[in-house]
Amino acid sequence: MTGHLADLGEFGLIRAITARFPGGEGLLVGPGDDAALLAAPDGRVVATTDLLLEGRHFRRDYSSGYDVGRKAAAQNLSDVVAMGARPTGLLVGFAAPGDLPVDWALRLADGLRDECAEVGAYVAGGDVSSADRVLLAITALGDLGGAAPVLRGGARPGDRVVLAGRLGWAQAGLELLDAGADGPVELLDAHRRPSPPYAAGQALAAAGATAMCDVSDGLLADVGHVATASGVRVELRAAALDVAAPLRAAAERLAADPLRWVLTGGDDNAFVACLPPTAPLPPGTRLVGEVTEGSGVVVDGAPYAGAQGWDHYPRG
């Protein structure tokens, strides 16, 4: 669809966007009323919210509307999975300037829809407004299906630290884009559109994970949250972390340390969990460390020097 948002108007935009979202069995009342109605068979609802601001979390010259839609949904759906829940729906707040092309906004909606389809969730509703740049405020909902939530505070000494997904790819892609480089393309795409291993995250919860979180701010930062909440020490082994060939190639090109990307890079939305010693190791996961008595996070027995991961308000 050609033209700009100002040509379409608020309610024309809403109609154009919501026409792209399918209904489903769990979505009892979808977009178009004062509020949505979703089934909650468990009687409890997992809820999380996230902001994505143009110029801070994405750039339109780096990412298409479709990429941003997939990324916005993935960041929230992965949080629901990290709690041990099944994602059910998204509520989307969308603000943008009037001169934003309509097609960009509609492709954003397509990205939201397609990422939700990966886990059987729906876009249940939302709101639109004008702004001087694109802003997305996403709320994701999930259902525990009768299970206990997997919290950050449940890790115990003796647990194994298990990882599902890739790390460092999104950060490497961002640094390549910032440097004006054109590849490896899989790293550029990893920044534009993360690929959370949803099934592996759900398998970790089913295997008896005592603690879990999605890796969105960097592995060290996120396992640090687990260590703090659980009152334990997390010991990571650098050799167990996968510094893949595309990372090594990009690091050589940028004269960077690929292990820094793996340890501190965000936006890959992998899952890191703590499993009891006797719990089965789900397919698609690997051991990267262990939980011990103490506090904090160490890599090969020593604290990691430098920034631990993403922080919107870093201390000077």
Secondary structure as GFF3:
##gff-version 3
##sequence-region A 1 316
A	DSSP	alpha_helix	5	8	.	.	.	ID=ss1
A	DSSP	alpha_helix	10	18	.	.	.	ID=ss2
A	DSSP	beta_strand	27	29	.	.	.	ID=ss3
A	DSSP	beta_strand	37	38	.	.	.	ID=ss4
A	DSSP	beta_strand	46	53	.	.	.	ID=ss5
A	DSSP	alpha_helix	65	82	.	.	.	ID=ss6
A	DSSP	beta_strand	86	96	.	.	.	ID=ss7
A	DSSP	alpha_helix	102	117	.	.	.	ID=ss8
A	DSSP	beta_strand	122	130	.	.	.	ID=ss9
A	DSSP	beta_strand	135	143	.	.	.	ID=ss10
A	DSSP	three_ten_helix	152	154	.	.	.	ID=ss11
A	DSSP	beta_strand	160	164	.	.	.	ID=ss12
A	DSSP	alpha_helix	169	178	.	.	.	ID=ss13
A	DSSP	alpha_helix	185	192	.	.	.	ID=ss14
A	DSSP	alpha_helix	198	206	.	.	.	ID=ss15
A	DSSP	beta_strand	211	215	.	.	.	ID=ss16
A	DSSP	alpha_helix	219	230	.	.	.	ID=ss17
A	DSSP	beta_strand	233	236	.	.	.	ID=ss18
A	DSSP	three_ten_helix	238	240	.	.	.	ID=ss19
A	DSSP	alpha_helix	245	254	.	.	.	ID=ss20
A	DSSP	alpha_helix	258	264	.	.	.	ID=ss21
A	DSSP	beta_strand	270	275	.	.	.	ID=ss22
A	DSSP	beta_strand	285	292	.	.	.	ID=ss23
A	DSSP	beta_strand	296	299	.	.	.	ID=ss24
###
